Every structure is written in C-alpha cells, then in structure tokens.
Amino acid sequence: MIVNLSRRLIARCAVASVAMLALLAQPAFAVHTYEPHLKPVATISDTRFTVDTPQGHAQFPLYLSKDWSVAQPQVTRAVIVIHGKLRNADVYYRTAQNAQDAAHADPDSTLLIAPQFLATLDLRVHDEPADLLRWSGDAWMGGEAARAPLPISSYSVLDAIVARLADRKLFPNLKHVVFAGHSGGGQVVQRYAVAAHNISVLTDAGIDVRYVVASPSTYAYFDAQRPNAQGEPAPYDAAQCAGFNQWKYGMDNRPPYLDDRTPAQLEATYAARRIDYLVGGADDDPQQSALDRSCAAEAQGPQRVARAEAYYRYMKLRHPDGLPQSFHVVPGVGHNGARMLTSVCALAAMFGTQGCEP
C-alpha cells in the first residue's frame, strides 16, 4: 500500500513538473492590465462546431442563424460578429440580429455567426465536455493557442469557419463575408485581418471579404513607429516601454500562427484588405474601465479615439498610392457595442446599406 501510494505521488509530481515546464516554455505575450478582473461567462452556446486541425479535433461553441451543416443555396451574405473580453457571444448575436433588422436585410439570404472564445475559468463553473476549446484569460484575442484540449490558435478557429463558408456545396451562392467586432472583438478582427491564412479560398471564388473594426483598445503596428504628441507616426523611444512592440501591439514575439511571415509580408496583405475602422466619438475616456492601459497600449495614444485616428493616419501615410480602407467616427457614442454595430456606417459595411459618407 505504501509503495503504491509513493508511486502515485511520484507520478503526480512528474506530471506537475512537466506541466510547469510547458507553461514556462510558452512565449510571454503581452496581456491586458484588466485580465485579472475576468469573470466566468454567464452563458455558453449549445451549438458546437468541430474544428479539425493538424493538432487534432476539438469542439467550439458558437451561435448560428441557420443550420450550416446542410446546403443553404439562398444565403448570399455571412456576417461573423466577434464578442469582446466578456466572451458574451449571446449578447453579440442579438446585436447582429438587431443590426440585420435595422438594415432591413433579408434574413433568408443572411447567415449570422457569433463565435464564442472561452476562458479556462468558464469551464470551472459550467459543466461542459472536456473537448471544448478554452484559452488562458484573453489569449484568444491575439491568436494564441488554446490551453485545452489542444493548442489550437483562435485564428485557426476563424480559418475553420472560413473553410466552411468556402464550401460551395453548402453555400453555392455566397457573395459577401464580413468579420465585425467591437472592443476586444475589434482587436480580434483587426489582428485576424493582419494574420489570416486562408482568406484566398473566399476571394479566389469571387467572394467579397470585409472587416469592421469598431473601437478596439489597440492595433497591431508593423514597425517601431508610434504616434507622437501630435498624433503623427514617429520613432518610439523604447526606454519608455520596453515591450511596446511585442505582439499584439507590434510585430515582435509573434505567436506561431504568424511567425512564418515577415512583418513586411503581413503588412502587404493587410494593406490590401477591405477594412472599415469605426470609433465612437464619445469613446475618448482615458480611464474607461475596459481600456487597455498597459504601457504598450499607452504608446498608441491616451484613449480610443486618439488611437484610432493615429492608426488610420499611420496606414494612410505608409500607403499613399491607395488603401481600400476607411475611417469613421460615430458621433455621440461611447464604448457601446450595440450602438456601434447598429450605426449607419456599420450597417453599410455589414449589410451593404446606404448612408455612410466617406
């Protein structure tokens, strides 16, 4: 009995040691200052999507307006709405439905998708299968690998959604795909526009792909410039913040999903994307509770309006011969996802309505 107990203790210690070494070996990606304040999500979708990758298979929760496992020949537009740091995909799915109604879009021809990126703490309070993907804190925002059950990048999950939409047996008449996100979801959409591997399966089929980046805390820069006091791009003094250029703020220490391409290659792809940057005109509080206030974020400006204006200026100056991207301030709106994603310019980008002037 004592021998068996000792063997079990030794085995457990060995497993714990391996787990600790694996944890220490992971890259030290930049994290938000508000990450310790995360709380378990209230609702997890019952709808599941099997993600197949070289690492294996896992399940992922999401909300869908149609059964996408059967042919949907009437669907011409897919709108993928990404939640913020609260991981409340149910709320963002309802916002997508409200946006569809506000745009008077035909629900029969539109597929709404709201992915749900879970944190490890969510499965501590919800009784869910062990094969459900979950990430450490906000790691899903930057494309990092899931903590369990397999090290699948959050961007690989989006790639899997793209692959499903590209299946012409299921969606023979699909013409438009839109990624839209607000706040933390805006961060995902902006970085995925930088990083995405397989968007060509859509564009090569003549499908228009568009990205709506609404009021994120920060953006991914392609070099060591950051806005100066006048909001103009200028060389940044790293002595003010040693990690200012770490991913997901810049190009250093990128996760494996991105490290097969140079910053120049990533920028060239990104500059060709059709992107609509939106920010609420009243989203200018430097102390707003969900604002990333790390030094790497502060290097991009004091608050969201300033950061959005500076980033768009940065991109325009780097690509003076033409940029298929636009910038809009939504007057009078603070940090409010429902109002941002149902604004005139968001509806124009998501559903092709009129009324958003450049």
N, C-alpha and C positions, 0 to 999 in steps of 0.2 A: 504493500500500500504506500509506504513512504517513498519507495523507489519510483513507483508510478507517478506520485504527486510531484516529485522532484523533476521527473522528465517533462511533465506538463508545464511546470513553471519555467524550465529552461526553454522549452519550445515557445512559450508565450513571450518570453524576454527576447528571443531571437526574432520573432515576428515584429515585435515592437521596435527593435533596433533597426530592422530593415525598413520599416515604415518611416521611422525618424530620418534615416539616411536619405530615403527617397524625397522626403519633404525638404530637407536641407539642400538637396541637389537641384530643386526646382529654381528657375530664374526668379530673381527678386523684382517682379514687375511693379510698377508704381501703382499705389492704391489710393483711393479717396480718403480724405480725412474723416468722412462721415460713415465709413464702413462699419466701425464697431457698433453703430446705432441701428443696424439692421434688425428687423423683427420677422418672425415667421409669417409667410403669406397666408391670407385667410382662406383662399380657395385655389385648388389645383384642378385643372380641367380633366374630365374623364375621357376625353378623346385623345388617342395616342397615335403616334407616328413612329414607325420602325426606321431607325437611322442605321444604314449599312455603310461601314467604312472599313478600310484595311485593318483597323484595330479590332473590329468585331461589330456586333449588333447591340443596339440599346433602344430603349423606348424614350419618347419625348412627348410632353403634353402640349396641346395647342387647341385653339378654338377655330372651327371651320363653319362657314355658312352653307356648305354643300358637301356631299359625300364625294371626296376626290379619289376614291378607290374605284369608281365606275366612270365611264365616259361621260363628259359634260360638254357636248358639242355646242351648246348655246352660250358658253362662257367665252367672253372676249376680253375681259379685264380681270386681273388678280391684284388685290391690294393687301400687302403684308404690313401690318401695323405692329410695331415693337414697343413693349411696355418700358417703363422707367425702372429705377432702382427698387421700387416696391414690389416688382415682379407680379403686379396685379393685371394679368393678361385679360381677365374677365372684364375689368373696367375699360381697358383699351379696345376690347372687342365691341363693347357697347358704344364707345366713341366712334369706332369705324362704322357701325350701323347708323348712328346719328348723322355722320358725315355723308354716308350714302343717301340717306333721306333728304338731307339739306341740299345735296347736289341733284336731287330728282333722278338719280341713276337707277337704271333698270336692275332690280335685284336678281332677275333670272340670268342676266348676262354678266354678273359680277360675282367673283369669288372673294370673300373676305377671310383672311388668315391672321390669327393672333398667336404667335409662338409664346411659350412660357418657359423662360430660363430660370430654373430653380436654384436656390442656395442649399447647402448641406443642412443648415438649420431647419429648413422647411420639412425635411423628412424625419426630423426628431419629434415633430408634433403631429404629423399626418401619417396614417398607416398606408403606405404605398409600397408597390413591389420594389425589390432591390435593384431591378434593371432600369429604373427610371434615372435619367441623367440629372446630375446636380453639380454645381460649381461652388468653389470656395468664395464666399462673400459676393463681390461684384466682378469676379474674374471673367464672367461671361461677356462683360462689356467690351473687353479688349481682345477677344478671340482666343483666350487661354483655354487650356484643356480642362475638361470636366474632372472633378475629383473622383467621381464614381458614376457608374460601374466601370467605365472605360475612359481613357484620356482623349476624348473627342473634343476638338475645338468647337466653340459655339458657332464659329463661322462655317465649319463643316456641316453643322445642322442646317444653316441657311442654304448652303450648297445643295443639301439633300432636298430641301423644299424647291429650290430652283430646278433640280433634275426632275422632280415630279411634275412641275409645271411645263417643262420642256417635252414631256411625253405626248406626242401628237396623237397617240391612240386614246389618251384621256382628254386632251384639250386640243382638238384639231383646228379650232378657230381662234385660239388665244392671240391677241394682238398687243396688249399692254400689260406690263408688270410694274408695280410701284412698291417700293420699300419706303415706309414712312415711320418716323419715330420722334417722340418728344422727350426732352431732358435726357435721362440715361438711354432711352431708346434712340434719341437723336445721335447720341455718341456711337451707338452700335451701327446705325445706318451710315454715318459718316466714315467710320473705320472700315465697314464692310465694303463701301464704295472704293476705298483705297485697296483693300486686300483681296476681294472676291476672286476665286479661282476660275469658276466655270460659267460666268455670265454669257460667254460667247455661245453657249448652247441655246440661249434665247435670241441673242442679237443675230446670230447666223441664220436663224429661222425667220428673220424679219420682224421679231417681236420687239417693240419699243420698251426700254427699261429706264425707269426714272427713280430718283432718290429724293425724298423730302426730309431734310434735316432741320428739325424745329427745336430751337432753344437748348442745345446741349451746353453743358458746363465748359467743355473744352473741345479742341480739334487736334488732329494729327498733322503736325508740320513736317515738311520734307527736308529742312536743313536747320542750321543753328540760328536762324534769324527769328526774332520775336518783335512784337510791336513796341516802339519806344513811347515816350510820354505823349507824342502827337498821334499815336496810333499807326505810325509808318513802320514797315519792316526794317529792322536794323540788326547788326550782330549783337547777340546777347552775351552779357558778362556771366559766365558760368560760376563765378565766385559768389554770385547772389543766390544760386540754387544749383547745386552740383548735378541733380537729376533732372534738370529741366527738359532734356532731350530724350529721356527714357520713353519707350513705348508705354502708354498710348498717347503721350503728348508729342513725341517726336519719333525718330527712326532708330534710336539706339536700343539694343537688347530686345529686338522684336521676338515674339513667340514663334515657334516652329512653323505655324501656318504661313507666316510671311517671310521667313528668313531665306527662302530660295530665290528671292528677287532683290535687286538693289533699290535704294531709295529713288534713284532716277527712273527706274523701270516702273515702280509703284506710282510715282508722280505722273508719268506719261499716261498710264492707264487711267488714273483718277481724273486728269485734266480733260479726258475725252468723255467722261461720264456726264449724263444729263442730271444736274443736281439743282434743287431749289432750297436755298438757305432761308429759313424763316426765324424771326425772333420777335418776341412781344416787346412793344415799345416801352411798356412799364416794367419789363423784366431787367431792371437796372439796379437792383439792390445788392450791394457787395456783401451783405450779411444774410442773404436769403438762405434758409435752412438746408436746402438741397444743393447749394452751390459748392463745387469743389474749390476749397480754399488752400490746397497744398501749394507749396512754392512753385511747382511746375505749372500749376494752373494759373497762379497769380502772374507768372511770366507772360501769359497770353492776354492779360488785361484785368481790370478790377471787378468786372461783372459781365453778365451775359451779352448785353447789347454791345459793349465795347469789344468784347472778344469776337463776336460775330462780325462786326464791321471790320475789325482788323484782319480777320482771316480771309474774308472775301477780297479785301484790298490786296492782301498778300498774294492770293491766287491770280487776281487780275494783272498785277504788276509782273508776275512771273510768266504769264501767258498773254502778252499784249496782242497777239495775232488772232485771238478769238478763243472764247471759253464758253461752252454750252451750259453755262451755269448762271443762276440769277439769285438776287438777294432782295428780300422784302421785310420791312418792319411792319408788324401788325399793330396798328395804333391802339393804345389804351389797354393792352392785355399784359398781365403779369405772368408769373410762372404757372400757367394753367393749360394742361394738355388738352382738355376738352374744347376750350375756346380756340386754341392754336390749330388743332387738327380739323376744326369746322370753320376756319376762317376762309375768306374768299380765295386767297392765294393757295391755301392748302387744298381746297376743293378743286381748283383749277388743275393743280398738279396731279391729284389723286384720281379725279374723275373726268378731267377734260372740259370742265365748265368754263364760262367766260367771266370777265370782270376783273381779272388781276393784271393791272398795268405794270409794265417793267419800270 
